[in-house]
Amino acid sequence: MAEEHLMALQNLPKKNITYKWERDAHEVAKEWCKEAREARKMERDWVHQEFKDMLLAEEERHLEAQEQQAALVTRELEAM
């Protein structure tokens, strides 16, 4: 019985160290996942902004083309 008790006490620090290591590893993994999620969100936001900028530029080109077309039609009608 005393030997079993002694062995249990000898194993206790190893279990505590292992538990602390596992807990620390878990915390590191959680932090890494959080940073990865934030990085993906920043990338998504950047891509979204790039798309919005491209779309706005395309809309501006479309409006300019419509204005040129309207001016051309107006000149043709006046020439008639």
Backbone bond lengths (Angstrom), bond angles and torsions (degrees), N, CA, C in turn:
res aa  C-N    CA-C-N  psi(-1)  N-CA   C-N-CA  omega(-1)  CA-C   N-CA-C  phi
1 M - - - 1.458 - - 1.519 110.02 -
2 A 1.327 116.95 -43.90 1.455 120.48 179.43 1.512 110.90 -64.39
3 E 1.326 116.23 -37.27 1.465 119.92 178.97 1.529 110.53 -65.74
4 E 1.318 117.58 -40.62 1.464 121.34 178.00 1.525 110.19 -63.19
5 H 1.325 116.04 -42.16 1.465 120.73 178.79 1.530 110.51 -63.06
6 L 1.325 117.08 -42.20 1.461 122.04 178.93 1.523 110.39 -64.10
7 M 1.313 117.10 -43.21 1.466 120.44 178.84 1.525 110.67 -63.99
8 A 1.317 116.88 -39.92 1.463 120.55 178.15 1.517 110.54 -62.13
9 L 1.309 117.21 -40.74 1.463 120.75 178.15 1.527 111.44 -67.54
10 Q 1.321 116.64 -36.60 1.466 119.58 178.70 1.523 111.02 -68.27
11 N 1.291 117.99 -33.45 1.467 121.60 179.85 1.521 112.69 -79.21
12 L 1.294 117.66 -21.08 1.463 121.59 -177.02 1.522 112.80 -58.37
13 P 1.320 120.47 -51.06 1.460 118.64 -179.52 1.529 112.85 -60.60
14 K 1.336 116.93 -37.61 1.466 119.36 178.14 1.525 110.56 -61.66
15 K 1.325 116.20 -42.58 1.463 119.41 178.86 1.522 110.24 -64.26
16 N 1.336 117.15 -41.95 1.463 119.98 179.37 1.516 111.18 -64.14
17 I 1.339 116.46 -41.24 1.463 120.01 178.94 1.523 110.12 -65.27
18 T 1.340 115.53 -43.68 1.464 119.50 178.82 1.521 110.25 -62.63
19 Y 1.316 116.64 -43.99 1.464 120.01 179.27 1.521 110.78 -61.34
20 K 1.337 116.77 -44.63 1.471 120.03 179.20 1.514 110.35 -62.56
21 W 1.327 117.27 -42.12 1.459 120.35 178.99 1.529 110.87 -62.76
22 E 1.323 116.71 -44.47 1.462 120.85 178.74 1.518 110.96 -62.77
23 R 1.339 116.23 -42.41 1.459 120.45 179.03 1.528 110.41 -63.79
24 D 1.332 116.71 -44.65 1.468 120.45 178.73 1.525 110.92 -63.26
25 A 1.335 116.46 -42.01 1.464 120.29 178.87 1.524 110.35 -62.97
26 H 1.316 116.17 -39.43 1.463 120.76 178.34 1.530 110.34 -63.39
27 E 1.327 116.76 -43.04 1.465 120.71 179.70 1.533 110.58 -64.82
28 V 1.320 116.94 -40.62 1.472 120.84 178.15 1.527 109.43 -63.44
29 A 1.322 116.96 -43.41 1.464 121.03 179.40 1.524 110.84 -63.62
30 K 1.330 117.05 -42.32 1.471 120.03 177.78 1.523 111.00 -61.18
31 E 1.337 116.72 -43.60 1.465 120.69 -179.83 1.528 110.45 -64.67
32 W 1.336 116.45 -41.26 1.457 119.81 178.57 1.528 110.73 -62.24
33 C 1.318 116.60 -43.48 1.471 120.70 178.60 1.526 110.89 -62.19
34 K 1.324 116.34 -40.90 1.461 120.42 179.15 1.530 109.88 -62.93
35 E 1.325 116.91 -45.06 1.462 120.53 178.81 1.519 110.98 -63.97
36 A 1.332 117.39 -39.06 1.463 120.97 178.57 1.525 110.66 -64.65
37 R 1.338 117.20 -41.88 1.478 120.25 177.28 1.522 110.81 -62.21
38 E 1.335 116.68 -42.57 1.464 120.08 179.56 1.523 110.99 -64.77
39 A 1.332 116.61 -39.70 1.471 120.19 178.53 1.521 110.55 -64.57
40 R 1.342 117.17 -42.39 1.478 119.98 177.91 1.528 110.70 -63.84
41 K 1.324 117.31 -39.05 1.460 120.38 178.97 1.526 110.27 -64.35
42 M 1.337 116.64 -43.58 1.460 119.76 178.51 1.524 110.68 -62.66
43 E 1.334 117.38 -40.47 1.455 120.87 178.71 1.525 110.67 -65.17
44 R 1.345 116.44 -43.62 1.470 120.07 177.62 1.519 110.82 -60.57
45 D 1.337 116.55 -43.86 1.459 120.07 179.25 1.526 110.99 -61.94
46 W 1.344 116.42 -40.75 1.459 120.67 179.78 1.527 110.12 -64.79
47 V 1.342 116.93 -46.09 1.465 121.11 179.77 1.526 109.55 -62.71
48 H 1.323 116.74 -41.49 1.465 120.67 179.03 1.528 110.25 -61.41
49 Q 1.334 116.87 -43.74 1.462 119.99 179.59 1.526 110.86 -65.76
50 E 1.322 117.36 -40.34 1.461 121.20 177.13 1.532 109.91 -60.05
51 F 1.332 117.06 -43.60 1.455 120.75 179.36 1.527 110.53 -63.65
52 K 1.337 116.30 -44.28 1.465 119.21 179.05 1.524 110.76 -61.18
53 D 1.337 117.66 -40.53 1.459 121.02 178.65 1.524 111.47 -63.86
54 M 1.346 116.53 -42.73 1.461 120.27 178.25 1.524 111.07 -64.37
55 L 1.320 116.54 -41.64 1.459 121.03 -179.95 1.524 110.53 -64.45
56 L 1.315 117.27 -42.66 1.462 121.23 178.36 1.526 111.02 -62.19
57 A 1.333 117.18 -42.69 1.468 120.80 178.61 1.527 110.07 -63.07
58 E 1.329 116.95 -40.38 1.464 120.42 178.66 1.525 111.06 -65.56
59 E 1.320 117.25 -39.97 1.467 120.66 177.14 1.526 110.75 -62.90
60 E 1.333 116.53 -40.77 1.467 120.08 178.45 1.529 111.15 -63.30
61 R 1.349 117.24 -42.45 1.472 120.27 177.43 1.526 110.46 -63.44
62 H 1.324 116.70 -39.12 1.460 120.68 179.79 1.536 110.38 -64.33
63 L 1.338 116.66 -43.72 1.469 119.67 178.65 1.524 111.64 -64.07
64 E 1.332 116.88 -40.42 1.466 119.68 177.20 1.519 110.81 -61.85
65 A 1.326 117.24 -41.67 1.461 121.18 178.92 1.527 110.47 -64.19
66 Q 1.332 117.41 -40.68 1.465 120.04 177.60 1.519 111.16 -64.26
67 E 1.339 117.05 -40.26 1.468 120.39 178.21 1.524 110.43 -63.49
68 Q 1.330 117.36 -42.70 1.465 120.46 178.30 1.517 111.01 -64.01
69 Q 1.327 116.52 -40.75 1.453 120.84 178.75 1.534 110.45 -64.51
70 A 1.322 117.38 -42.05 1.467 120.79 179.01 1.516 110.28 -64.30
71 A 1.334 117.58 -40.65 1.467 120.74 178.35 1.526 110.49 -64.39
72 L 1.321 117.06 -40.67 1.464 121.22 178.99 1.526 110.82 -64.29
73 V 1.317 117.44 -44.36 1.464 121.97 178.60 1.521 109.85 -63.00
74 T 1.321 117.51 -41.42 1.467 122.11 -179.94 1.529 110.11 -62.18
75 R 1.345 116.17 -45.30 1.479 118.90 179.44 1.523 111.12 -63.09
76 E 1.333 116.71 -40.36 1.465 120.44 -179.84 1.531 110.71 -65.16
77 L 1.337 116.16 -40.30 1.460 119.54 179.35 1.521 110.96 -67.29
78 E 1.317 117.09 -38.33 1.474 120.35 178.83 1.517 111.66 -68.61
79 A 1.310 116.32 -30.48 1.462 120.77 -179.54 1.518 111.45 -74.02
80 M 1.294 118.26 -19.48 1.467 120.67 -178.37 1.470 111.14 -73.36
